[in-house]
Amino acid sequence: MAAPKDSDSRKLLRRLQAVMAEAGAGQERLDRIVALVASSMSTEVCSIYLHRDEQTLELCATEGLNPASVHVTRMRVGEGLVGRVARRRAPLNTADAPATKGFRYMPETGEEVYSSFLGVPIQRLGERLGVLVVQSKDAREFTEDEVYALEVVAMVLAEMTELGAFTGEGEALKPRHAQQVLFRGVTGQEGACDGVVHLHDPRVVISNPISDDPETELTRLREAVDKLRLSVDRMLTQAHGDRAQEEVIEAFRMFAYSRSWLRRMEDDIDAGLTAEAAVEKEQTAARARMAGADPYLRDRLADLDDLSNRLLRMLTGQGRDRGNLPDNAVLVARNIGPGELLDYGRKLKGVVLEDGAVGSHAAIVARAWAIPLVIQARGITTEALSGDRILVDGDQGVVHLRPDEMVRNAFGEKLAMAAEAQTRYATIRDRDCVTMDGCRIELMMNAGLIADLPSLPNSGAEGVGLFRTELQFLTRNKVPRRAELASLYARVIDAAHGKPVIFRTLDIGSDKVLPYMKATEEPNPALGWRAIRVGLDKTGVMRMQLQALLRAANGRPLNVMFPFIAQMEEFLEARAHLTREVHRETSLGHVLPETLRVGAMLETPSLAFAPRRFFEEADFISVGGNDLKQFFFAADRENERVRRRYDTLNVSFLTLIEQIVARCEEAGTPVSFCGEDAGRPVEALCFAAMGLRCLSMRPASIGPVKHMLLKADLSEVRDVINRARVSGEQTVRPAVMDYLRTRSG
């Protein structure tokens, strides 16, 4: 829609700019603004409502309504016409306000005499800040030009609010980004840290959204858009031959060359905004549409959001700064890929994501680095500023932003207790893990990066029970070469200094999609084409990886484990591929491993009931607890509504573990448990009581687990579990916790 000709909105913005330049407190500025807007739009009323909190709006300034109602009148989001505007994030224009659905009479305001109502949201990049309203006694709908002009004013008010132009007394006028905020997210990786925010995508600050020279701003915008289009064209050229990447970038390119997108921004500049403000106005509108869109449209709007961010960085020169990372940096991002996260190196104290998933690549890297990760902390990227104090409690999935002294002191005590415990664990690091009744438990560590291996001697681990090989594939734009992989795997074996390392072959699919592999749309990826199923269908990559592993061993012992085996034939077929590669290496005259052990990861309940031959053929079995638990309970571990519903210490799950252990013992096959639950002391104790003698976990968990097991009598724990089972309990946790409390008392 075209903006008004010189333009009513441009004149209004110039007057608004003059008002904003005048000295005065936040309340004085708001009072002058509502008077100015009412006068410019020839209405009897103009009011500004700002958010007191996420769900409450407060009348903060008015021209025309009862002045005594300022900072008195409040409403919930969705309540009354003003609340409807806030909830819908869209204008509401009516000639007969009292007859309009949702109208609520506020007697203290004296608004009953006004018939016409126009309200527009004050919002910035998806964040609701308030509502701007004009009202008139005449029963009329406001014109499109008037709606547009008020939207432009609202956009300027949003920028000024962000810059702290309206701070003052009262909750609604508190300085933005100054209050303490608590975010309840989801645990991605346990642990706790105290640090400062480092935004992955720093918020672009627009210091002056109002333009005095539209022609200059139009030129700046068009030059930046041309530069943006060239960069997208280069991306497309670089992706040549990779059909999957080409399709993604083609969709991206379609938005970059959209005439309507450019025309809307040009109209915003004609209305009196700077180029940066015009880009952000359209980005804010896209974010508002995104909130209620279906998943497909949300993905497309996310592309537009990304383009807008690139365009803003080009116009302002503001961008990501990786060079000046503070010592205690906590990375805050909407989401992040494994390659981007690895670029930061081990300098990070913690990571907080607005989106993210428990099984995401970022979670895998955070676990490898043993730093706390909280995901699904909704709204944190709009609230946090780089440099803000932040406390991350990965154990509880809680983030404290700009905490007050009381919270800081309590959190400091938690960190001090954790440090004291680590000191205590260091004293038992080199002791064999033997329980009070003489059972030896082998504690191994999980890894996925060569950088993890220095943790091996410091953690007290007896080897690497799981080395995830997919990270080397996920962090690259093309398939790694065999020589690269062989060199990496050799360095892993070197770093283990003779301790065993179990390499799990490529486990991709589900939530791990290679950037250079065409994604397949599946209704349930966790149960779809993944892991060994991909390897057996696409044997080229699996054969290349097996060759790299054989060459990396170079005469030393090698342990290879195939993931996500659901039936015996899959294991036998995969092992046959490995046998063929051994024969091939022999014919080439290459040195073979000193010993070769081939195992399977038991992650599906079906494999627990496989023929006895399977347990005899496998050299070892590792219970993959994360997937086994979600399939056993039919509870997606990425779904917060159900993933915590079922207890690992449920009688039925422990009985399954007991049966797996018994079948392995009958066949004389070593069995271990690998997964998050292995690193939780109470769960580890119960697994050991069920007969497991090898547990593999993140390095930081070995100390607490060993501390628990050294003091344990497994025969007593087994009796407690059996009594709970006989009495018909659903879970043995209460009984085990009572037993532990009694013993510690």
N, C-alpha and C positions, 0 to 999 in steps of 0.2 A: 504494500500500500504506500502510495506517495505521501511524503510529509507535507504539511501546509506550506504555502508559498511565504517568502521571507518574513520569514516563516513565523507564525504565531509562537510556535514552540521555541524557535531560535531566539526571538525577542524575550520570551519568558526565561530561557536559560541564561541570557546575558544579565537580566535583572537578578536572577537567582545567584549568579556568580558574584555580583556586587554585594548582595546580602551576605553571602558566605564570607566575603573578605572583611566585613565589618567586625570589630572587636566585640566580644561578648561571650557569656557562658553558653553551654549547650541548650539550656531551656530558652534563653533569649533568641538564639538562632532559630529554633523550631517555631517559636511564636512569630518571628518575622516572616518565616517561610510560609506558614499557613495563611497569613494575611496577604502576602504577595500572590500566592496561587489563587486564592478566592477572588482577589481583585482582577488578576489577569484573565481568569476564566469566567468572570461576571457571574459568580455564584455567591449565595449568601453564606455558605459554610465550606470550610476546608478543615479537615482533621487528619492528624497523623497518629496512628496506633503502632506501637512497637512491642516486640516480644519481651515480656517480663521473664518468661522461661519458655521452654519448648512448646508448651501447650496453652500458654496464657498470653493474651494481648492486653495492653494497657493504653488508654487514651493519654497521650503525652503532650499534645498541643492541639488547640482548636481556634478557629475564627468562626464565630456564629453560634456555636453551642454554648451551654452554660459553663463559664470558666471554672466554677467550683467543681465540675465533674472531672477536670484534668487530674490524672494520677489517682482517681477514685474509681472511674468506670473501667471495669475489666470484663473480659469474656474468654471463654475457651475457644480453641481452634474448632471451627465448624458451628459455633453458636452465633446466631444472628447473621445479618448480611455481611458484616465485616469478617466474622469468623469463617463464613463460606468462602470469601475471597482468599483468605489465608490457606484454607484447606485445599481448595481447587487450584491455587496458584495461577489464577486467571481472572481477568476483569469481570465485574458484574455491573451491568448498565440497565437501569429500569426507570420508567416514568412514574411508577406508583409503588414506592418502597413498602408502605404498610401492607399492600396486597400481595407482595412477592413472597414466594415460599421461603421460609426460614427467617422471616423478619422477627426481630425481638425488640419490644419496646423498652427503652432505657429511660425511666422517668426523670432521673437526675440530670440528663443532658438537655431536655427541652427540644428534642429533635422531631416531635410528633407533627410539627407544622410544616415539615419539609417533605415534599413528595418525590422529587427526582433524586436519584442516588447513582453515583458512579464510584466504584472502588477498584483500585488496581493493587496488585501485590508489590511490596518492596522486597526484593529478593536478589541474591547474588550467588551465582554458580550453584544453584540447588539449595541454598540455605535461606530459609524464611526469616526475614528481618522485621516485617511489619506490613501495614496496609495504609495506603494514601486514599482519602475519600473526599469527594466534593458533593454537596447537596444543594438543592434549590427548591423554592416554593412552587415554581412553575412545573406543571406536570409535563415533562418532555424527556425523551431519550437524548443523550448526548451524541454528538456526531462522531464519525470515525476519526476525524482530525482531532477532536477534543480528547477522545480516548487515547489516541496515539501520543498527543502532547503530554497527557498526564502520565503515561507509561515512561516517557523519556525523563520526566521530572523524578519519577519513582526510581529510575535507574541511577540518576545522579545522587539521590538521597541514599541509596544503597552504598554507593562508593564513599560518600561522605561519612556514613555510619561506620564503614570499615576503617576509615582513617581517624575515627575518634572525634568527629566534629560535634557530636551531640552528647558528650558525657556531662554528667551532673549528678544531682541528688536522686535517690530512688533506684530500685532494681532495674527498671527498664532503661535508665540512662547511665548505668554503670559502664566504664570503659570496656570495649570489646577486647577479647583475648587477654583479659586480666583476671577473670574469676577462676577459681579452681573448678575443675570438671572431672566427674567420674565416668569412665566408660566401662561397661560390662560387655566383654567379648567372649571369645572361646579360646581355650588353651590350644596352642599349636605346638608349643614346646615348653616344658616346665623350667622353672628357675625364676630368679628375681634380679632386678637391677635398678640403680638410681642413676639417671643421666640427663642429658639435654636433647631436645628434639632436633633432628636433622631431616628436613622434608625432602623426599625424593624428587617431587615436583613442586618447588617453592611457589607460593602464591604470587602472581604478578600484581604489583602495586601500581594502580593508576592514580597519580597524584592530582591530575587535573582532567576531569572528564568532559569539560566544556570547551568548545573550540571558538576562536575568534576568526579563523580563516578556513572556511569549508573547502576551498579549492586546494589548499596545501594539504589538508587532511585526506582529501580524495586521492591526491597523487601519492601520498605515503601509503594509503591502503592498497591501491592498485599495484604499486611497485612491490609491496610485501607479498601480495597474492601471487604475482608473477614469479617471485623468488620461491614461494611455497610450491607452486605447480612444477617448477623445474626440479625441486628436490624430490617430489613424488615421482616424476618421470625417471629420475636417476634410480630411485628404488626399484621401479618396474624393470628397468634395463638390467640391473644387477640380479634380479630374480629370474632372468630369462632361462627357460628350460625347466624351471621348477613350477609345475602347473598349480600346485596348491598355494604357493606363495604368490604367484601371479594373480590368482583369483582374489585373494585378500587385498592385494595392493590395487587391483582394478576397481574394487568397491571404494577404496580409499580415494582413488583418483577421480571417481565420479563426483564425489562431494567437492573435491578441490576445484573442479571445473564447473561446478554448479552456478549457473547464471543467477538463479533466484537468490542463492546465498549471498553472492556479491551485491546484487541489487538491494537486498534488505539492509546490508551494512552501509551502502551508499546513501540510502534514504535516511538512515540514522544520522549520518554525517550532515546531510542537508538540514536535518532537524536541529543541529547545533552541537552534536557530540564530536569528540576527537575520534581518530581512527581506532585507538585502543578501546575506548568506551563503546564504540559501535560493535566491535568484535565481541566484547564481553556481553553486551546486551543480547545479541543473538545466541551466544553460548548459554546464557542464563535461560533464555526461552527454550532452547533445546533440552537443557537439563530438566526443566519443568515438564516438558512432554515426555522425557525419559522415565519420570517417576511412575507414570501410569501405563507405560507401554508394555506390549507382550515381549517375550525374550528376544525374538528375531529383530523387532524394531529397536529394542534397547541396544542390541549389538551394533546396529547401523548408526544410531544416534551417538554411541560411544566413539565411533570413527569420527563423526563431526566434532565431538568434544576434543578429541586428540588433535585434529586439524586446527581448531581454534586455539589450543594451547601453543602449538607450534607457531601460529601466526602472531600471537601475543608476544612470544619470546623474540620473534624477528622485529616487531615494532618497537619493543621496549629495550631490547638488549639484555633483558634479565633472563637467566637460565639456570640450569643445574650447576652446582659447584661441588665437585668431588674432591678438589684439591685441598680445601681447608676443613677437613673433617675433625671436629673436636675429639679429644681423647675419650670422652665418655658419651659418644654419640649413640642415640637410639633412633634408628631409621623409621620414619613414619611415611607410609605410602598407601595409595588406594589399592594397588596390587603390584606385584613385581615378579619378573621371570628369574629363573636360576642364574642365567648369565649376568644379568644386571646386578643381582645380589652379590655374586662372586666378585664382580668388579670392585666392590667396596673393600674386599679383603676381610681380615679378621679384626679390624679396628672397631667394629660395632659391638656395643654392649647388649643390644637387644633390638627387636623388630616388632613394629605394630602395624597391622594392615587393616584397612577399612573393609576389604573383601577377604579373599583367601579361603583356603580349605585345609582341613586337617592333613590330607594326603598330598598337598600341593608340593611343587618343586621347592618353593621357598621354605616350607616346613622341613623338607629333607635336608636342605643346607643348614638351617638353624639347628637341627638336631646334630648335624655333623660338627658344627662349631660350638655346640653346648651353650647356646645363648637363648634367653627367654624369647618366645614368640607368642603374641596375642593376635588372633585374627577376628574378623567381623566386628571390629570396634567402630560401629556406625557413627559417622559424622566427624571423626577425628581429623580428617584431612582439611576440613573447613574451619575447625576450631583451633588447631595447633599452629604455632609459629616456630620457625627455626630459632633455637636458643631457649625455648621454654623448658622449665624443669619438668621432668617426667619420671614417674615411678611405674615400673612394669612388673606386675605379679603374674608370671606365667602359670604358677600353680593354680591360681583361682580364675585366670582369664580376665583379670581386672587391670585397668590403667588409670592412674591418678595424674591428671594434667594440672600443672601449676598448684601443687598441693600446699595446704596451709601447714603451719608449724606442728600441729598436733599429729597430722597424718605423716609428715616427714619423720617425726620422732618415733612413731610406732613402726614405720617401715624400716627405719634404721636399726631398730631392735631385731626385726626379722632378719635383716641382712647379717647382723652381728652373730645371731644364733646360727645361721647357715655357715658363716665363716668358721665359727667355733667347731661345728660338726665336721667340716672338711678337714680341720686340723686333727680332730680325733680320728677320722677315717684314714688320714695319712699314716698314723701309727700302726695300722693293721694292714697296710697296702701289700707288704711282702709276705704276709702269713698265708698259709694254705687255708682254704675255706673248708673247714671240717666242723660239723655240728657237734653238739654236746654228746650225742649218742654215736659218734664216730662215722657219720656219712660224709664223704667228700663231694663237694659240689664244685664243678668247674664253671668259672665266671668268665665269659668272653665279651668282647665289645663289638658293636656295629660301627661300620664306617662306610664312606662313599666318596671321600676325597683323599688324595695323597696327604693333604694337610692334616687329616685326622690322625695319622699314624704316630706323631709325637706323643699323643695321649696314651699310647699302648703301655709304655713302662710306667708312666705317672699314675695311671688309673689302677694298676694292679691286675689288669686283665691278663688272661693266660693265652690269648690269641684273638683273632678276628673271626667271630662266629658268622658274620655276614658282611661281605664287601659288596655294596650295590654298584654295579657297573654302568647303570643307565645314565648317571649324571654326566659322564664324559660324552654321551650322545646328545643329551638334552641341552647342553650349554653351547652347542655348535650349530652353525648354519648348514653344514653338510656332514655326511657320514665320515667319522674319523678314519684315517688310514690304518691298515693292519700294523704297520711299523710303529705308528704313534701309540696304539693301544699296547703293543708288546712292550714298548719302552716304559709306559706308565705302569703296567702290571708288574714288570720286573722291579721297578722302584718300590712298589707296595711290598713285594716279597722281601726286598732288601731291608726296608724300614722295619719289618716285623722281627728281624734279627733271629730267625730260626723258629719263631713261634708260628703256629698254624694260621693260615688265612683261607677262609672259604669264600670263593668267588661265586656270586650268583650271576648267572647269565642274564642277558638283557631282559628287563621286566618293563615293557612299555605297553601302551594302551590304557584304557580306563582314564585315570586322571593324568597320565604321563604320555603326552602326545609330542612326538618329535617335530620340530619346526619345519623340517624338510620332507616330512612324510605326509601324504594327503590324509587329512582327518576323515574318518568314516563316521557317519551319523548313525548312532545306535541308541535304541530306547533305554538300555541299561548297560552302559560301558563297563561297569565293574564285573558284569557277568558275560561280557562280550568277547571280542577279538583282541586278546591281550596276552602278554607274557609268552609262555611256551607255544601257545596257539599261533601267534605271529611268527615265532622262530621256526616252527615246523612247516608253515605255509610259505614263508619267505626265507628259504634256507641259506641264501647267499650271505646275509648279514650274520647269521648264527655261525656258519662255517668259518667266516673271516674272524669272528671273535674267538672261536675255539682254537684256531691256528695261533692267534696272538697269545692266548693263555699258555699253550704248549711251549711256544718259543720263549715266553717270559720266564717259565720255570727253569729252563736251561740246566737240567740235571738235578734240580731240587724238587722236593715234594710239591704236588699240586692237588688242590681240592676244588672240584667244580660241582655246583649245585644248580639244578634246573628248577625254575619257579612255576608255581600255579599248575602243578600236575594234578589232573582230576581223575585219571585212570591209568592203569599199569602200562597200557600200550604206548601212551605218550612218553613215559619215562624210557621204555625200551627203545622207541624210535629215536629219541634225542640222544641216548647213549650210543646207539648205532652210528649216528653222525659223528660223535666224538671218536669212536673206534676207527672209523674211516680216516679221520684227520690224523690220528696217531700213525696209521699205516702210511699215509702220505708223507708225513714228516720223516718217517723212517726211510722211505724211498729217496727222499731229498738229502739224506745224510745229516739231518739236524739232530741235536742232542735231545733225547726224550726226558721227561720228568723221572726223578728217582723212584717215586711212587705216584700213582694216580688213583684218587678216590673220587667216586662219582655218586652224588646224593640227590635227593629230591626235597623240595619244600612242600610240606603238607599244609595246604591252605584251604582245602575244600573238604567238607564232611565225607564226601564219597570216598576219598582216598583212605580214610580210616577203616573202611570196610573192603578194601582191595584184597585180591587173593593173597594167600601167604607168600606166593612166589615173589610178589613185589617187594615185600619186606626182606626177603632173602637176597634178592638181586641188588637192592640199593646198598651202597657201602655205608651210608648214614642218612638219617632223616632229620630235618629241622621243621618243627611245628611253627608255621607262620601265624602267630597269634592274632595279628590285626585283621587279616582277611578271614581266617577261620572263625573268629568270633562274630563278624558281621554276617557271614553266610549261615552260621549255626543258628543265630537268633533272627535271621531275615531282617536285620536292622542296619541300614546304610550308615557307615561311620562318618559320612559327610553330612548327615541329616541330624541337626541338633535336637529335633523333637523326639528322636528315637534312640540315638546312639548311647545316651546315658541311662536309658531305661533298663538295660539288662546288665546284671552284675557278672564280672568275670568269675566271681566265687559262687555263682549259681551252681546248685547241686548237679544239674544236668550237664553243664559245661565241664565241671571238674571230673565227672564220670567219664565223659568223652576223652579227656586228657589221660585218665587212668587206663582206659581201654587201649589207647594208642601206645602208651608206655608198655603195657602187657604184651601187645603184639610185637613190638620191637624186641622186647626181652626174649620172647619165644624164638625169634629168628636170629638172635644174637647181633642185632643191628643197633649201633649207637643212636640215641635220639636226644635232641636239644629243643629248647623253646626259645624262639626269637620274636621280639615284639615289645611294644610299650609296656605291657603288663609285667614282663620279666624284670623291668627296672623299678617296679614298685615293691617295697620290702614285704608287705603283708601278702601280696599276690605271689611273690617269689617263694615265700615260706610255704604257702599252700601247694604250689607246684612241686616243690621239693618233697613235701609230705606225700604227694601223689606218685612219687617215684622218679621224677625228672632229676638227672644228675648233671645237667649242663644247661646254663641259661645265658643268653646273649642279649645285651642291652646297650644303651648309650653309655659312654665312658663315665659320665658324672654320676650314674646310678650305681656303679659297682661298689663304692664305699658304703652307702647306706644299706645295700642288700647284704653285703658281706657282714656288716655290723649286726644285722638282724639274725643271719644264719649262724654266726659263731656262738650266739647265746641260745640257740634253739635246740630242743629235743624233738626230732621229727616224729618219733613214735608217739609222744604225747600229743603233738599237733594232729597226727593222723587219727588218734582216738577221739579228739574233739570234733574233727570233721565227720567221722563215722557216726558219732552220737547225734550230730545235727541231721545227718542224712536219715538215720533210723527214725528220728522223731518227726520227720515229714517237713522239715524246714525247706523253704525255696532256695535260700542262700545260706552259706556257712559263715558269712562275714560277722554277724553279731556274736556268734559263739566263739569265733577265733579272737575277736577283739576283746571279749570278756576274759578269755584265757590269758591274753597278753597283758591286760590290765592287772589281773590277779598276780601274775608272775612278777611284773615290775613293782607291784605294791609290796 
